[in-house]
């Protein structure tokens, strides 16, 4: 951080940049979790539509369709919907749990970098920074 800080006065931006660069794989993994949670119900919906198409095909092919034949298509429609939701709901909850942890970890990294810089710079640098801050206000 102190190396990058020599190029920029905004330490927070530098720490955020370094944090995001070093934890890019975590961000990508979180995106995959979000994608799975969004696609799962859509796959369930696809199964529902295909199951109902099968039911309507059975009805159209038979003048008096058997209840068992209709039940097979309806079962397919319902089970795919249930499975899509059973995948999406826990993954979405897990995604938001990890996202909140990740954001709090990012905030902590910024706060600790400020503390570390203050300790490394000593009292003279802190006083100079305060004087600059007073001039800008």
C-alpha positions in Angstrom: 0.0 0.0 0.0 2.8 2.4 0.8 4.3 1.8 -2.6 1.0 2.6 -4.4 0.3 5.4 -2.0 3.3 7.4 -3.3 1.4 7.6 -6.7 -1.9 8.6 -5.2 -3.2 10.7 -2.3 -6.3 8.5 -2.1 -5.3 5.6 0.1 -8.8 4.2 0.2 -8.9 3.9 -3.6 -5.5 2.2 -3.7 -6.4 -0.3 -1.0 -9.7 -1.1 -2.8 -7.8 -1.6 -6.1 -5.3 -3.9 -4.5 -8.1 -5.8 -2.6 -10.1 -6.3 -5.8 -7.0 -7.4 -7.8 -5.9 -9.9 -5.2 -9.4 -11.3 -4.5 -10.5 -11.5 -8.1 -11.0 -15.3 -7.9 -13.3 -14.9 -5.0 -15.4 -12.3 -6.9 -15.6 -14.7 -9.9 -16.7 -17.5 -7.7 -19.4 -15.4 -6.1 -20.6 -14.6 -9.7 -20.9 -18.3 -10.4 -23.0 -18.8 -7.3 -25.3 -16.0 -8.3 -25.6 -17.5 -11.8 -26.5 -20.9 -10.5 -29.1 -19.4 -8.3 -30.7 -17.5 -11.2 -30.5 -20.4 -13.7 -31.9 -23.1 -11.5 -35.5 -21.8 -11.4 -35.3 -21.2 -15.1 -34.4 -24.9 -15.7 -37.3 -25.8 -13.4 -39.6 -23.7 -15.4 -38.3 -25.4 -18.6 -39.1 -28.8 -17.1 -42.6 -27.5 -16.1 -43.3 -26.4 -19.7 -42.0 -29.6 -21.2 -44.0 -31.7 -18.7 -47.2 -29.7 -19.5 -46.5 -30.1 -23.3 -46.4 -33.9 -22.7 -49.7 -33.7 -20.8 -51.3 -31.8 -23.7 -49.9 -34.2 -26.2 -51.4 -37.1 -24.3 -54.7 -35.3 -24.2 -54.6 -34.6 -28.0 -53.7 -38.2 -28.9 -56.2 -39.9 -26.8 -60.0 -39.2 -26.8 -60.3 -40.3 -23.2 -56.8 -40.1 -21.7 -55.9 -42.3 -18.7 -55.3 -40.4 -15.5 -52.0 -42.3 -15.1 -50.7 -41.0 -18.4 -51.6 -37.4 -17.5 -50.1 -37.8 -14.0 -46.7 -38.7 -15.5 -46.5 -35.4 -17.3 -47.8 -33.4 -14.4 -45.3 -35.1 -12.0 -42.5 -34.2 -14.4 -43.7 -30.6 -14.4 -43.9 -30.4 -10.7 -40.7 -32.2 -9.8 -38.5 -30.0 -12.0 -40.0 -26.9 -10.5 -39.4 -28.2 -7.0 -35.8 -29.2 -7.8 -35.0 -25.8 -9.4 -36.2 -24.0 -6.3 -34.5 -26.5 -4.0 -31.2 -25.6 -5.7 -31.8 -21.9 -6.1 -33.0 -20.9 -2.6 -30.1 -22.3 -0.5 -27.5 -21.2 -3.0 -29.0 -17.7 -3.1 -28.9 -17.5 0.7 -25.3 -18.8 0.7 -24.4 -16.2 -2.0 -25.7 -13.3 0.0 -24.0 -14.6 3.2 -20.6 -14.8 1.5 -21.2 -11.4 -0.3 -21.8 -9.7 3.1 -18.7 -11.4 4.6 -16.6 -10.4 1.6 -17.8 -6.7 1.8 -17.1 -6.6 5.5 -13.6 -8.1 4.9 -13.0 -5.4 2.3 -14.0 -2.6 4.8 -11.7 -4.1 7.4 -8.8 -4.2 4.9 -9.3 -0.5 4.2 -9.5 0.3 7.9 -6.4 -1.7 8.8 -4.4 -0.2 6.0 -5.1 3.3 7.4 -4.0 2.1 10.9 -0.8 0.5 9.4 0.1 3.6 7.5 -0.4 5.8 10.5 1.9 3.5 12.5 4.6 3.4 9.8 4.5 7.1 9.1 4.9 8.3 12.7 3.6 11.4 14.4 5.3 14.0 12.1 3.6 12.6 9.0 0.2 12.5 10.8 0.6 16.2 11.7 1.5 17.1 8.1 -1.5 15.2 6.8 -3.8 17.0 9.3 -2.4 20.4 8.1 -3.0 19.5 4.5 -6.5 18.3 5.4 -7.2 21.7 7.2 -6.0 23.6 4.1 -8.3 21.7 1.8 -11.4 22.3 4.0 
